[in-house]
Amino acid sequence: MTDYKQELAEVMANNKNLFSSTGATGKAFLNVHDEAIKAGALDGKTKVLEALAIAIRCEGCIVQHVKGAIKLGATRDEIVETINVAIMMGGGPSTVYGGKALACADQFLEDK
């Protein structure tokens, strides 16, 4: 079984190293992320769930967006519905990564 908490720690450490090395490009990406996710017409949780649906084929993205969505109050049912949309849009490969996203959510929700 994948330890998604460990994977999140590794992704975060890699991101820290990457963004400390990329200068203005990394800073610009982080600014785009922060602007895109902040509440506006849609709340932040909805936006993070959208990011999860789009990023369903990237394990590093999955762990970050699942954790972020849970932090913003997403429930398991909301994550499942997000995965359903990703499967509808992405077909078979989304079922494989959707399973990983759900296992990741279950692991993080154990802490709540």
DSSP file with accessible surface (Angstrom, degrees, kcal/mol):
  #  RESIDUE AA STRUCTURE BP1 BP2  ACC     N-H-->O    O-->H-N    N-H-->O    O-->H-N    TCO  KAPPA ALPHA  PHI   PSI    X-CA   Y-CA   Z-CA
    1    1 A M              0   0  200      0, 0.0     2,-0.2     0, 0.0     0, 0.0   0.000 360.0 360.0 360.0 135.3    0.0    0.0    0.0
    2    2 A T        -     0   0   52      1,-0.1     2,-1.1     2,-0.0     3,-0.1  -0.506 360.0-136.0 -70.3 135.8    1.3    3.4   -0.9
    3    3 A D     >  -     0   0   88     -2,-0.2     4,-2.3     1,-0.2     5,-0.1  -0.800  23.4-177.1 -92.3  95.5    2.0    5.7    2.1
    4    4 A Y  H  > S+     0   0   10     -2,-1.1     4,-2.6     1,-0.2    -1,-0.2   0.790  79.5  59.0 -69.7 -26.0    0.4    8.9    0.7
    5    5 A K  H  > S+     0   0   70      2,-0.2     4,-2.1     1,-0.2    -1,-0.2   0.928 109.7  43.9 -66.8 -41.3    1.5   10.9    3.8
    6    6 A Q  H  > S+     0   0  112      2,-0.2     4,-2.4     1,-0.2    -2,-0.2   0.902 112.8  52.4 -67.3 -40.8    5.1   10.0    3.0
    7    7 A E  H  X S+     0   0   36     -4,-2.3     4,-2.8     2,-0.2     5,-0.2   0.916 108.3  50.9 -62.7 -40.7    4.5   10.7   -0.7
    8    8 A L  H  X S+     0   0   27     -4,-2.6     4,-2.9     1,-0.2     5,-0.2   0.935 109.4  50.6 -61.4 -43.7    3.1   14.2    0.2
    9    9 A A  H  X S+     0   0   53     -4,-2.1     4,-2.4     1,-0.2    -1,-0.2   0.914 112.1  47.5 -60.4 -41.5    6.2   14.9    2.3
   10   10 A E  H  X S+     0   0  111     -4,-2.4     4,-2.8     2,-0.2    -2,-0.2   0.929 112.4  48.3 -66.7 -44.1    8.5   13.9   -0.6
   11   11 A V  H  X S+     0   0   20     -4,-2.8     4,-2.9     1,-0.2    -2,-0.2   0.927 112.6  49.1 -61.8 -43.3    6.5   16.0   -3.1
   12   12 A M  H  X S+     0   0   98     -4,-2.9     4,-2.5     2,-0.2    -1,-0.2   0.908 111.8  48.5 -64.5 -41.0    6.6   19.0   -0.7
   13   13 A A  H  X S+     0   0   57     -4,-2.4     4,-2.3    -5,-0.2    -2,-0.2   0.923 112.9  48.2 -64.4 -42.4   10.4   18.6   -0.2
   14   14 A N  H  X S+     0   0   90     -4,-2.8     4,-2.9     1,-0.2    -2,-0.2   0.907 111.7  50.0 -63.7 -41.4   10.9   18.3   -3.9
   15   15 A N  H  X S+     0   0   40     -4,-2.9     4,-3.3     2,-0.2     5,-0.3   0.911 108.9  51.9 -62.5 -42.7    8.8   21.4   -4.5
   16   16 A K  H  X S+     0   0  168     -4,-2.5     4,-1.6     1,-0.2    -2,-0.2   0.939 113.5  44.0 -59.4 -46.0   10.7   23.3   -1.9
   17   17 A N  H  X S+     0   0  107     -4,-2.3     4,-0.7     2,-0.2    -2,-0.2   0.930 116.3  47.6 -63.5 -45.7   14.0   22.4   -3.6
   18   18 A L  H >X S+     0   0   86     -4,-2.9     3,-1.4     1,-0.2     4,-1.3   0.960 113.4  45.5 -60.6 -52.4   12.6   23.1   -7.1
   19   19 A F  H 3< S+     0   0   48     -4,-3.3     4,-0.4     1,-0.3    -1,-0.2   0.762 108.3  56.6 -71.7 -20.5   11.1   26.5   -6.2
   20   20 A S  H 3< S+     0   0   91     -4,-1.6    -1,-0.3    -5,-0.3    -2,-0.2   0.673 114.5  41.8 -78.2 -12.5   14.1   27.7   -4.3
   21   21 A S  H << S+     0   0   88     -3,-1.4    -2,-0.2    -4,-0.7    -1,-0.2   0.620 102.8  64.5-104.8 -17.3   16.1   27.0   -7.5
   22   22 A T  S >X S-     0   0   47     -4,-1.3     3,-1.2     1,-0.2     4,-0.5   0.475  76.5-167.4 -94.4  -2.4   13.8   28.3  -10.3
   23   23 A G  H 3>  +     0   0   47     -4,-0.4     4,-2.3     1,-0.2    -1,-0.2  -0.218  67.2   1.4  59.9-132.9   13.9   32.0   -9.3
   24   24 A A  H 3> S+     0   0   82      1,-0.2     4,-2.6     2,-0.2    -1,-0.2   0.825 131.1  57.5 -62.6 -33.3   11.3   34.2  -11.0
   25   25 A T  H <> S+     0   0  112     -3,-1.2     4,-2.3     2,-0.2    -1,-0.2   0.945 109.8  43.5 -64.3 -48.4    9.7   31.3  -12.9
   26   26 A G  H  X S+     0   0    2     -4,-0.5     4,-2.5     2,-0.2    -2,-0.2   0.914 114.3  50.5 -62.6 -42.1    8.9   29.3   -9.8
   27   27 A K  H  X S+     0   0  143     -4,-2.3     4,-2.3     1,-0.2    -2,-0.2   0.913 109.8  50.7 -63.0 -40.8    7.7   32.4   -8.0
   28   28 A A  H  X S+     0   0   51     -4,-2.6     4,-2.4     2,-0.2    -1,-0.2   0.915 109.9  50.1 -63.9 -42.2    5.4   33.2  -10.9
   29   29 A F  H  X S+     0   0  118     -4,-2.3     4,-2.7     1,-0.2    -2,-0.2   0.936 110.8  48.8 -61.7 -46.8    4.0   29.7  -10.9
   30   30 A L  H  X S+     0   0   65     -4,-2.5     4,-2.7     1,-0.2    -1,-0.2   0.889 110.8  51.2 -61.8 -37.3    3.3   29.8   -7.2
   31   31 A N  H  X S+     0   0   84     -4,-2.3     4,-2.5     2,-0.2    -1,-0.2   0.909 109.7  49.6 -65.1 -41.7    1.6   33.2   -7.7
   32   32 A V  H  X S+     0   0   97     -4,-2.4     4,-2.7     2,-0.2     5,-0.2   0.938 111.9  49.5 -61.7 -44.4   -0.6   31.8  -10.4
   33   33 A H  H  X S+     0   0   71     -4,-2.7     4,-2.2     1,-0.2     5,-0.2   0.954 112.2  46.8 -57.5 -52.0   -1.5   28.9   -8.2
   34   34 A D  H  X S+     0   0   92     -4,-2.7     4,-1.6     1,-0.2    -1,-0.2   0.900 114.7  46.5 -60.9 -41.8   -2.4   31.1   -5.3
   35   35 A E  H  < S+     0   0  117     -4,-2.5    -1,-0.2     1,-0.2    -2,-0.2   0.905 113.2  49.1 -66.3 -41.3   -4.5   33.5   -7.4
   36   36 A A  H  < S+     0   0   57     -4,-2.7    -2,-0.2    -5,-0.2    -1,-0.2   0.855 114.9  43.7 -68.6 -33.9   -6.3   30.6   -9.2
   37   37 A I  H  < S+     0   0   33     -4,-2.2    10,-0.2    -5,-0.2    -1,-0.2   0.747  88.2 104.4 -86.3 -23.6   -7.2   28.8   -5.9
   38   38 A K  S  < S-     0   0  113     -4,-1.6     4,-0.2    -5,-0.2    -3,-0.0  -0.220  84.2 -89.5 -65.7 151.0   -8.3   31.8   -3.8
   39   39 A A        +     0   0   73      1,-0.1     4,-0.2     2,-0.1     2,-0.2  -0.261  67.3 128.9 -61.0 139.7  -12.0   32.3   -3.3
   40   40 A G  S    S-     0   0   58      2,-2.5    -1,-0.1    -3,-0.1     4,-0.1  -0.411  85.5 -18.4-150.8-124.1  -13.9   34.4   -5.8
   41   41 A A  S    S+     0   0  113     -2,-0.2     2,-0.4     2,-0.1    -2,-0.1   0.841 141.8  44.1 -63.5 -30.8  -17.1   33.4   -7.6
   42   42 A L  S    S-     0   0   73     -4,-0.2    -2,-2.5     2,-0.0     2,-0.0  -0.900  96.4-116.6-110.2 145.3  -16.2   29.8   -6.6
   43   43 A D     >  -     0   0   79     -2,-0.4     4,-1.9    -4,-0.2     5,-0.2  -0.327  29.2-107.5 -75.6 162.5  -14.9   29.0   -3.1
   44   44 A G  H  > S+     0   0   13      1,-0.2     4,-2.5     2,-0.2     5,-0.2   0.865 116.8  56.8 -59.4 -39.3  -11.4   27.6   -2.6
   45   45 A K  H  > S+     0   0   47      1,-0.2     4,-2.5     2,-0.2    -1,-0.2   0.937 107.0  49.1 -60.5 -44.9  -12.6   24.1   -1.9
   46   46 A T  H  > S+     0   0   46      1,-0.2     4,-2.3     2,-0.2    -1,-0.2   0.920 111.1  50.4 -60.6 -41.5  -14.4   23.8   -5.2
   47   47 A K  H  X S+     0   0   41     -4,-1.9     4,-2.3     1,-0.2    -1,-0.2   0.897 109.9  49.1 -66.6 -38.2  -11.4   25.1   -7.0
   48   48 A V  H  X S+     0   0    7     -4,-2.5     4,-2.4     2,-0.2    -1,-0.2   0.901 109.9  52.0 -68.8 -37.9   -9.1   22.6   -5.4
   49   49 A L  H  X S+     0   0   17     -4,-2.5     4,-2.3     2,-0.2    -2,-0.2   0.905 108.8  51.2 -63.3 -38.6  -11.6   19.8   -6.3
   50   50 A E  H  X S+     0   0   94     -4,-2.3     4,-2.2     2,-0.2    -2,-0.2   0.925 108.4  51.4 -61.7 -43.2  -11.5   21.0   -9.9
   51   51 A A  H  X S+     0   0   22     -4,-2.3     4,-2.5     1,-0.2    -2,-0.2   0.906 108.4  52.1 -60.9 -39.7   -7.7   20.9   -9.8
   52   52 A L  H  < S+     0   0    0     -4,-2.4     4,-0.3     2,-0.2    -1,-0.2   0.932 108.0  51.1 -62.1 -44.4   -7.9   17.3   -8.5
   53   53 A A  H >< S+     0   0   20     -4,-2.3     3,-0.8     1,-0.2    -1,-0.2   0.913 114.9  42.7 -60.6 -40.8  -10.2   16.3  -11.4
   54   54 A I  H 3< S+     0   0  150     -4,-2.2     3,-0.4     1,-0.2    -1,-0.2   0.874 116.7  46.8 -72.8 -35.4   -7.8   17.8  -13.9
   55   55 A A  T >< S+     0   0   19     -4,-2.5     3,-2.1    -5,-0.2     7,-0.3   0.215  71.7 122.8 -94.2  18.2   -4.7   16.4  -12.3
   56   56 A I  T <  S+     0   0    5     -3,-0.8    -1,-0.2     1,-0.3    45,-0.1   0.657  70.9  56.0 -62.9 -13.0   -6.0   12.9  -11.8
   57   57 A R  T 3  S+     0   0  130     -3,-0.4     2,-0.5     1,-0.1    -1,-0.3   0.178  93.4  77.3-103.3  19.3   -3.1   11.3  -13.8
   58   58 A C    <>  -     0   0   51     -3,-2.1     4,-2.7     1,-0.1     5,-0.1  -0.932  62.2-161.9-131.0 107.3   -0.3   12.9  -11.7
   59   59 A E  H  > S+     0   0   56     -2,-0.5     4,-2.4     1,-0.2     5,-0.2   0.893  93.1  51.1 -60.0 -41.8    0.3   11.2   -8.3
   60   60 A G  H  > S+     0   0   18      1,-0.2     4,-1.7     2,-0.2    -1,-0.2   0.902 112.5  47.3 -61.3 -38.7    2.2   14.2   -6.9
   61   61 A C  H  > S+     0   0   36      2,-0.2     4,-2.9    -6,-0.2     5,-0.3   0.898 108.9  55.6 -67.4 -40.5   -0.7   16.4   -7.9
   62   62 A I  H  X S+     0   0    2     -4,-2.7     4,-3.1    -7,-0.3     5,-0.3   0.951 108.1  46.2 -57.3 -51.8   -3.2   14.0   -6.4
   63   63 A V  H  X S+     0   0    0     -4,-2.4     4,-2.0     1,-0.2    -1,-0.2   0.904 115.7  46.3 -64.0 -37.5   -1.7   14.0   -2.9
   64   64 A Q  H  X S+     0   0   60     -4,-1.7     4,-2.5    -5,-0.2    -1,-0.2   0.936 117.2  41.9 -69.3 -44.4   -1.4   17.8   -2.8
   65   65 A H  H  X S+     0   0   33     -4,-2.9     4,-2.6     2,-0.2    -2,-0.2   0.867 114.0  51.2 -75.6 -33.5   -4.9   18.5   -4.1
   66   66 A V  H  X S+     0   0    0     -4,-3.1     4,-2.6    -5,-0.3     5,-0.2   0.960 113.8  44.9 -63.6 -48.7   -6.5   15.8   -2.0
   67   67 A K  H  X S+     0   0   75     -4,-2.0     4,-2.5    -5,-0.3    -2,-0.2   0.931 114.8  49.0 -60.6 -43.6   -4.8   17.1    1.1
   68   68 A G  H  X S+     0   0   22     -4,-2.5     4,-1.6    -5,-0.2    -1,-0.2   0.904 111.0  49.5 -62.8 -41.0   -5.7   20.7    0.2
   69   69 A A  H  <>S+     0   0    0     -4,-2.6     5,-3.0     2,-0.2    -1,-0.2   0.922 111.8  47.8 -65.7 -43.1   -9.3   19.8   -0.5
   70   70 A I  H ><5S+     0   0    5     -4,-2.6     3,-2.0     3,-0.2    -2,-0.2   0.921 108.4  55.2 -63.6 -41.2   -9.7   18.0    2.9
   71   71 A K  H 3<5S+     0   0  182     -4,-2.5    -1,-0.2     1,-0.3    -2,-0.2   0.858 107.7  50.3 -58.6 -34.2   -8.0   21.0    4.6
   72   72 A L  T 3<5S-     0   0   88     -4,-1.6    -1,-0.3    -5,-0.2    -2,-0.2   0.330 132.6 -91.9 -89.0   7.2  -10.7   23.2    3.0
   73   73 A G  T < 5 +     0   0   35     -3,-2.0    -3,-0.2     1,-0.2    -2,-0.1   0.542  67.3 160.1 102.5   7.3  -13.5   20.9    4.3
   74   74 A A      < -     0   0    2     -5,-3.0    -1,-0.2    -6,-0.2     2,-0.2  -0.364  28.3-143.3 -64.4 141.5  -14.0   18.4    1.4
   75   75 A T     >  -     0   0   67      1,-0.1     4,-2.2    -2,-0.0     5,-0.2  -0.548  25.6-106.0 -96.9 168.4  -15.7   15.2    2.4
   76   76 A R  H  > S+     0   0  102      1,-0.2     4,-2.9     2,-0.2     5,-0.2   0.912 122.0  54.4 -59.5 -41.8  -15.0   11.7    1.0
   77   77 A D  H  > S+     0   0  114      1,-0.2     4,-2.4     2,-0.2    -1,-0.2   0.896 107.3  49.5 -61.9 -39.8  -18.3   11.9   -1.0
   78   78 A E  H  > S+     0   0   62      2,-0.2     4,-2.0     1,-0.2    -1,-0.2   0.900 111.7  48.8 -65.7 -38.9  -17.2   15.2   -2.6
   79   79 A I  H  X S+     0   0    0     -4,-2.2     4,-2.6     2,-0.2    -2,-0.2   0.921 110.1  51.7 -67.0 -41.0  -13.9   13.6   -3.5
   80   80 A V  H  X S+     0   0   40     -4,-2.9     4,-2.6     1,-0.2    -2,-0.2   0.931 110.1  48.7 -60.5 -44.8  -15.6   10.6   -5.0
   81   81 A E  H  X S+     0   0  130     -4,-2.4     4,-1.9     2,-0.2    -1,-0.2   0.892 110.1  51.9 -64.3 -35.9  -17.9   12.8   -7.1
   82   82 A T  H  X S+     0   0   18     -4,-2.0     4,-2.2     2,-0.2    -1,-0.2   0.928 109.7  49.1 -63.4 -43.8  -14.8   14.7   -8.3
   83   83 A I  H  X S+     0   0   12     -4,-2.6     4,-2.8     1,-0.2    -2,-0.2   0.900 106.6  57.4 -63.2 -38.0  -13.2   11.4   -9.3
   84   84 A N  H  X S+     0   0   91     -4,-2.6     4,-2.4     1,-0.2    -1,-0.2   0.912 107.3  47.2 -58.4 -43.4  -16.4   10.5  -11.1
   85   85 A V  H  X S+     0   0   77     -4,-1.9     4,-2.4     2,-0.2     5,-0.2   0.922 111.1  51.6 -64.8 -40.9  -16.1   13.6  -13.2
   86   86 A A  H  X S+     0   0    4     -4,-2.2     4,-2.8     1,-0.2    -2,-0.2   0.908 110.5  48.9 -63.0 -40.0  -12.4   12.8  -13.9
   87   87 A I  H  X S+     0   0   53     -4,-2.8     4,-2.6     2,-0.2    -1,-0.2   0.933 110.0  51.3 -64.3 -44.5  -13.4    9.3  -15.0
   88   88 A M  H  < S+     0   0  133     -4,-2.4    -2,-0.2     1,-0.2    -1,-0.2   0.924 119.5  36.1 -59.1 -40.8  -16.1   10.6  -17.3
   89   89 A M  H  < S+     0   0  143     -4,-2.4    -1,-0.2     1,-0.2    -2,-0.2   0.806 128.0  34.2 -83.4 -28.5  -13.6   13.0  -18.9
   90   90 A G  H  < S-     0   0   22     -4,-2.8     4,-0.4    -5,-0.2    -3,-0.2   0.509  88.5-155.0-110.9  -7.4  -10.5   10.8  -18.8
   91   91 A G    >X  -     0   0   36     -4,-2.6     3,-1.1     1,-0.2     4,-0.8  -0.245  60.9  -7.4  70.7-153.1  -11.8    7.2  -19.4
   92   92 A G  H >> S+     0   0   47      1,-0.3     3,-1.4     2,-0.2     4,-1.2   0.841 128.9  56.2 -51.4 -49.5   -9.9    4.1  -18.2
   93   93 A P  H 3> S+     0   0   67      0, 0.0     4,-2.2     0, 0.0     5,-0.3   0.863 102.4  59.2 -56.9 -30.3   -6.7    5.7  -17.0
   94   94 A S  H <> S+     0   0    2     -3,-1.1     4,-2.4    -4,-0.4    -2,-0.2   0.783  98.2  58.8 -69.3 -24.1   -8.7    7.9  -14.7
   95   95 A T  H <X S+     0   0   74     -3,-1.4     4,-1.8    -4,-0.8    -1,-0.2   0.892 107.0  47.2 -70.4 -35.4  -10.1    4.8  -13.0
   96   96 A V  H  X S+     0   0   88     -4,-1.2     4,-1.4    -3,-0.2    -2,-0.2   0.966 120.2  36.7 -67.5 -51.1   -6.6    3.8  -12.1
   97   97 A Y  H  X S+     0   0   71     -4,-2.2     4,-2.6     1,-0.2    -2,-0.2   0.822 112.2  60.1 -74.1 -28.1   -5.6    7.2  -10.8
   98   98 A G  H  X S+     0   0    3     -4,-2.4     4,-2.4    -5,-0.3    -1,-0.2   0.908 103.6  52.0 -62.4 -39.3   -9.0    7.8   -9.3
   99   99 A G  H  X S+     0   0   42     -4,-1.8     4,-2.4     1,-0.2    -1,-0.2   0.898 109.6  49.0 -61.9 -39.6   -8.5    4.7   -7.2
  100  100 A K  H  X S+     0   0   56     -4,-1.4     4,-2.5     2,-0.2    -2,-0.2   0.912 109.9  51.5 -65.6 -41.2   -5.2    6.1   -6.0
  101  101 A A  H  X S+     0   0    0     -4,-2.6     4,-2.6     2,-0.2    -2,-0.2   0.906 111.3  47.5 -63.0 -39.8   -6.9    9.5   -5.2
  102  102 A L  H  X S+     0   0   44     -4,-2.4     4,-2.9     2,-0.2    -2,-0.2   0.925 111.5  49.4 -69.2 -41.3   -9.5    7.7   -3.2
  103  103 A A  H  X S+     0   0   39     -4,-2.4     4,-2.1     1,-0.2    -2,-0.2   0.913 112.0  50.3 -62.1 -39.0   -7.0    5.6   -1.3
  104  104 A C  H  X S+     0   0    0     -4,-2.5     4,-2.5     2,-0.2     5,-0.2   0.942 110.8  48.3 -63.0 -46.8   -5.1    8.9   -0.6
  105  105 A A  H  X S+     0   0    0     -4,-2.6     4,-3.0     1,-0.2    -2,-0.2   0.927 109.9  52.2 -61.1 -43.9   -8.2   10.6    0.7
  106  106 A D  H  X S+     0   0   57     -4,-2.9     4,-1.1     1,-0.2    -1,-0.2   0.905 110.1  49.5 -59.8 -39.7   -9.1    7.6    2.9
  107  107 A Q  H  < S+     0   0   12     -4,-2.1     3,-0.5    -5,-0.2     4,-0.4   0.941 114.8  42.6 -66.1 -45.8   -5.6    7.8    4.4
  108  108 A F  H >< S+     0   0    6     -4,-2.5     3,-1.3     1,-0.2     4,-0.2   0.872 109.8  57.3 -69.6 -34.1   -5.7   11.5    5.1
  109  109 A L  H >< S+     0   0   40     -4,-3.0     3,-1.5     1,-0.3    -1,-0.2   0.729  89.9  73.8 -70.8 -19.5   -9.3   11.4    6.4
  110  110 A E  T 3< S+     0   0  138     -4,-1.1    -1,-0.3    -3,-0.5    -2,-0.2   0.793  91.5  58.5 -59.0 -27.8   -8.2    8.9    9.1
  111  111 A D  T <         0   0  100     -3,-1.3    -1,-0.3    -4,-0.4    -2,-0.2   0.585 360.0 360.0 -79.2 -11.9   -6.5   11.8   10.8
  112  112 A K    <         0   0  162     -3,-1.5    -3,-0.0    -4,-0.2     0, 0.0  -0.412 360.0 360.0 -84.0 360.0   -9.8   13.8   11.2
